[in-house]
Structures are given as structure tokens and as C-alpha cells.
Amino acid sequence: MAHKILIVEDDHDINNLVAMNLKAAGYDVEKTEHGGQGLQMALTGSYDLMILDIMLPEVDGLEICRRLRAQGTTTPIMMLTAKDGEIDRVVGLEMGADDYLTKPFSVRELQARVKAMLRRVEMMRQADVPTDETLHVGELTINPSRRVVTLKGQVLELTSTEFDLLLYLARHPGMVFSRTQLLDNVWGYQHSGYEHTVNSHINRLRTKIEADPSQPQYVLTVWGVGYKFNDA
């Protein structure tokens, strides 16, 4: 069955370009140019990936992302942002987006990014076949098969990318990874200039798993290099 993708983009030409190329790649695509309709489709439909523009009429992409995450939706979200919209990219990731792509973008990069994100979707679907034992680190428990993280017995609401990032680091305690290495191993691509994606996800992850995010005990910063999972 083909992966189902929702595109919410108000630029008619970009909307059609993205839809045409994703359909040509074999994906099942639904699209709209209106934020309000996009939010309704996202809330009521079943999608493997959502591509949201930041600037939309009625309801913008950031608000759609916020509402979806607030109700517990973990479907991967890619935000489309303006070339100079650094603040929008940061806010989008803080709202729970999994990735972003700046305009103008190449069709090849779009397809590669979508392929990488959907590869993680397939991993999630196969996770009901137990293959890895649960990790217990302090008061943190990570269950790879069920894709569930608990802290002091309470289930944490993580996005799919936040979970993948935490699991990857926890499986390699003490090993230091650069941002580029994490992009390659967790996101599934390397692209110059997107290292900030890693920083934002680390910050969001810390707010959820650390008692004091400013003094993390699990995910540590190695200054000038990258990040590691505490092996103490």
C-alpha cells in the first residue's frame, strides 16, 4: 500500500509541483491550499506524512502543527519555510515539527527528505515485532518495540523523531555524535545548514525527560563536538 501524504500549501504552483512529483514517486497524495481545510483533513484523515507551509490563509502551518501535537498526533510533519524565515523554522521545530525544508528547494531534495521520513514510519509499523529489550536508565525507561518512553512510571508524549533521537543516543551510551552524524543516522540525510534541526530537537527532548533541562542528566552536550547519552 502506498504511503499517504497530505500537502497544505497555499501557493498553487508549489502545491501542484510537490504533489505531482510525490505522485510520480508512487505516493498517495491529498492536497489543499487552505489552512482551515488542511487542519480538518489532518485531524480527521489518516496520513503517513504531512507537509505544511508556514504561511497559510485561515490557519497557519505552525498552528496546525501545534494543534496536532496537542492532541497527541505523532504523524511526521515537514514544514515548508521561506529562505530567510529562520525564526519560523525554530518555532516550527519547537511546536513539534520533525523537519523543515526551505524555499526554494530542489525536487530531488524534497523526494530524498520524504523518503527518509517515511523510512522511519516503516520502522514504527514494524516495531510491534519485539526485537529489542527495554532500556532502563535511572528513572527513564525506553521500550523500542512499543515505542514508549516513561519517566518515573509516567508515559511521555514524544514525537516520532524525538523518540528515534533518544533511542539512538541511549543505545550508544558514552559515544559522542556530531550534529551531522545524528542527521545521517536519525533523520536519514546529510545536508549542510540543517544542524539547527538537531539542536532544536535536543532542547525539546530535554524539556520532556530532564528534571532540569539546563543541567541535563541524560542527554549531554560535548562542547565543540555534539551530544552523547550519559554512561555514568
N, C-alpha and C positions, 0 to 999 in steps of 0.2 A: 504494500500500500504506500502510495506517495506521501511524503511529508506535506502537511498543510500549513501554509504561511499566510498571515494577514499583513497587508500593507496599508498603512494610513499615512498618506502623503497628499498635500493639497496642490502641489504643482502637477498639473495634468501630464506634462511631458515626462517628468521624472517618474511619476506613478506608473505610466504606461511602459516606460523603459525598464524599470525594475521588474514589473510583472511579466513583461514579455521574455526577459532573459531568464527569470526563475522558472517560468513555464517551460522554456526551451531546455532547461536543465532537468526537467522531469518532475518539478514540484507542483502541487495543487495549490493554486493561488486565489485568494479573495482580496479585494481591494476597495478602498473608499477614499474620497478626497475631503471628507468632513470629520472633524474630531468627535462630534457628538455621536454620529453613526459608528465611528470606529470604536468608541468606548463601549457602546451597546453590543457590537459584534464581538469585541474582546471578552465581555462579561458573559455572554450567552453562548458563544461558539467554542469549539474545541480545536485549538491550534498547537502546532509543534514549535512555532516561532512567530514572533510579532516584530514588524519593522515599523517604527513610529517616527514621524518627523517631529521636530521640536515645535515649530510654528505652525499651528493648525487653527482653522476657524472653529468657533464654538467652545471646544475643549482642547487645550494644547497637549502635546505629547508628554510633557512632564506630569501633568495632572492625570492623564490616562495611566501612566506608569505608577504613580503614587496610589491611585485607587485600586489598581490590580494587586499591588503588593500588600496594601492594607487589608484586602480580603483574603490574603493567603495564596494568591495565584503565583505559581513558580515557573510558569512558561517563560523561556528565554526571551528577552527583549533587546533589540538593537535599535539605538536611537540614531537618527539622521540629523546632523547639526551643520550650521554654517561654518565656513572655514575659519572665521575669526570669533566663533562662539565658544571660547574656552570655558567661560563661566557656565554656559548651558551644558557642556559636556560634564563638568564637575557635578552640577546639580543633578543631571540625569543619572549619573552613577550613584550619587547619594540617595536618589529616590528608589534605587533598586534595579536600574538597567544593567544588563550583563555586558554590553559592548556598545560602541558607537562608531559611526563612520562619518567622516567629514565630506562636505560637498565642496568642489566637485570630486567624484570618485570614479574609479575605473570599474567597468563591468567585471573584469577578472578579479579584482579585489573583493567586490561585493560577493561574487559566487564563492570565492575561497573562504570568506568570513562566514557566510551562511552554511557552507559545508562543514566547517569546523564546529559551529554551534550545534548543528543537527547531529553531528557525530556524538556529542555529549548527550543529546536526547536519547539516542540509541543505547548508550551505556546505561542511562537511567532505566530504560524499559527492560534491560536485561538484568537489572540489579535484583530482581525477585528470585534469581537463582543464586543461592548462597555460595559465594566463592571466597570471601574473606572474613576473618574473625573480627569481632567488635574490638575497637581500640579503647582502652581505658587510660586516661592521663589525668591524674589528680581528680577533680570533681567533674571532668569533661569525659563524655562517652560518645564515640563515633561509631555508628553502625553502617558499614558500607553497603550491605545487602538491602537494607530498608531505607537507606539514605536519610537517616535520622540522627540528629545530634541532640544530646541532653546535657544540661548543666545543673548539677545538684538535683537530678531527677526530673527537671523541667525541660520539656521539648522546646528547642529554639527554632524560630522561623528564619531559615536561611534560603536565599535564592539558590538556584542550581549552580551558579558559578561560585558563590561563596562556599557552598558545600565542597565542590571539587577542589577549590583552592586549599581549604582547611585539610581535607583528606590527603591531598598530595604532600603538603608540608608535614603532617602528622606521620605519614608513612616513611618519612626520611628525617627523623629527629637528629638535630645537630648539623645537618647538611645545609650549607649556605647557598641560596639560589639568587641569581641576579634577576632583575625585572624581565629582562629579555628571555631568560631561561623559563621563567614562570609563564610568560606569554606563550612560549612554544609548547610547554608541557601541559598547561591547564587550558588555555584558550585555543591552542591548536594552530597558532600562526605567529610569525615574527614580522613586525612592521615598525620601522623607525618612527618615533614620535608618539607611540601609544603606551609608553611605560607608565604614564599617569593613571591608566586604567588599573594597573596593579596597585598603585598607592591607594587609590580610592576604595578598592575592594578590601585591602588590608585594613584600612581605617573603619570601614563598615563592619567587618568581621570582628574587630577588636571591641566595638561598642556592644556586640552581642555576646561575646564569650569571656571578656575580661572584666574582673571586678573593678579595676581602674584602668581604662584604656590608655591613660598617659603613662602608666607603669605596667606594661603588659607582662604576663607570666607565661603565656603560651606561645604566641607569635612574636618573635623578637626581631628588632632591626639590627642589622650589621652595617654600621655606618660606612658609606662609600662602596658597599658591595650589593646588599639586598636584604633578604629576610631568611630566617630559619625558625624551625619549631624547637622549643626548649627541650633539651635532652637531659636536664638535671634530674 
